[in-house]
């Protein structure tokens, strides 16, 4: 009987690295705040929607940074976003997303998370962003970060224009975990050897899917869950109290800026 071929330890390590992956949530994990809010500002400047819409988006962004996310809030944002996108071209939205990334999002990336992402890439692992954001925008962010790709919400489009409907469900909560398992099956990824990072309790399903979960900038509920499970916790917002004050200040300052924008718009209308 012939002997089985042997594989040295170094080759085994390389093989393991190739079959493992790292999965990152985006908002408040990679980028401070809600990336969709900043995209909404870019769309507003190009006449996609009204001042009233942007005030609503600013309120949602402030609420998200202060209190975290919930399913009802996500559904509200989804319905509004789909309505706004209807009839606009995919190419136009992606072009605006490129500008928003260069002007705003790149400056809001947590250096600590970026270092983690780069470490996984250097180790030869695939890196995937997993987000409720439209997949076109998620892919844009992934490309700029050098990541492998993105699993995101798919907004239906026909002949290059958005229809206002979704293909499948919003990629959120359990849907994220299902998408990761499907990707692992397709790509031959070893989830037990893989890593996942998220900031809210809505990321618990995806964190529980891999062998190496980690909470980044966690909301209070995820922090308690991570502590109970013995998961690592990484805080990249600085000292927690200072970060909390900073988030509140930034949120209210952002809301005040938008209110100022509204007043200026009204003033221009009256003068016109």
Rosetta blueprint (number, residue, H / E / L):
1 X L
2 X L
3 X L
4 X L
5 X L
6 X L
7 X L
8 X L
9 X H
10 X H
11 X H
12 X H
13 X H
14 X H
15 X H
16 X H
17 X H
18 X H
19 X H
20 X L
21 X E
22 X E
23 X E
24 X E
25 X L
26 X L
27 X E
28 X L
29 X L
30 X L
31 X E
32 X L
33 X L
34 X L
35 X H
36 X H
37 X H
38 X H
39 X H
40 X H
41 X H
42 X H
43 X H
44 X H
45 X H
46 X L
47 X L
48 X L
49 X L
50 X L
51 X H
52 X H
53 X H
54 X H
55 X H
56 X H
57 X H
58 X H
59 X H
60 X H
61 X H
62 X H
63 X H
64 X H
65 X H
66 X H
67 X H
68 X L
69 X L
70 X L
71 X H
72 X H
73 X H
74 X H
75 X H
76 X H
77 X H
78 X H
79 X H
80 X H
81 X H
82 X H
83 X H
84 X H
85 X H
86 X L
87 X L
88 X L
89 X E
90 X H
91 X H
92 X H
93 X H
94 X H
95 X H
96 X H
97 X H
98 X H
99 X H
100 X H
101 X H
102 X H
103 X H
104 X L
105 X H
106 X H
107 X H
108 X H
109 X E
110 X L
111 X H
112 X H
113 X H
114 X H
115 X H
116 X H
117 X H
118 X H
119 X H
120 X H
121 X H
122 X H
123 X L
124 X L
125 X L
126 X E
127 X E
128 X E
129 X E
130 X E
131 X E
132 X E
133 X E
134 X E
135 X H
136 X H
137 X H
138 X H
139 X H
140 X H
141 X H
142 X H
143 X H
144 X H
145 X H
146 X L
147 X L
148 X L
149 X E
150 X E
151 X E
152 X E
153 X E
154 X L
155 X E
156 X E
157 X E
158 X E
159 X L
160 X L
161 X E
162 X E
163 X E
164 X E
165 X E
166 X E
167 X L
168 X L
169 X L
170 X L
171 X L
172 X L
173 X L
174 X H
175 X H
176 X H
177 X H
178 X H
179 X H
180 X H
181 X H
182 X H
183 X H
184 X H
185 X H
186 X H
187 X H
188 X L
189 X L
190 X L
191 X H
192 X H
193 X H
194 X L
195 X E
196 X E
197 X E
198 X E
199 X L
200 X L
201 X H
202 X H
203 X H
204 X H
205 X H
206 X H
207 X H
208 X L
209 X L
210 X L
211 X L
212 X E
213 X E
214 X E
215 X E
216 X E
217 X L
218 X L
219 X L
220 X H
221 X H
222 X H
223 X H
224 X H
225 X H
226 X H
227 X H
228 X H
229 X H
230 X L
231 X L
232 X E
233 X E
234 X E
235 X L
236 X L
237 X L
238 X L
239 X L
240 X H
241 X H
242 X H
243 X H
244 X H
245 X H
246 X H
247 X H
248 X H
249 X H
250 X H
251 X H
252 X H
253 X H
254 X H
255 X H
256 X H
257 X H
258 X H
259 X H
260 X H
261 X H
262 X H
263 X H
264 X H
265 X H
266 X H
267 X H
268 X H
269 X H
270 X H
271 X H
272 X L
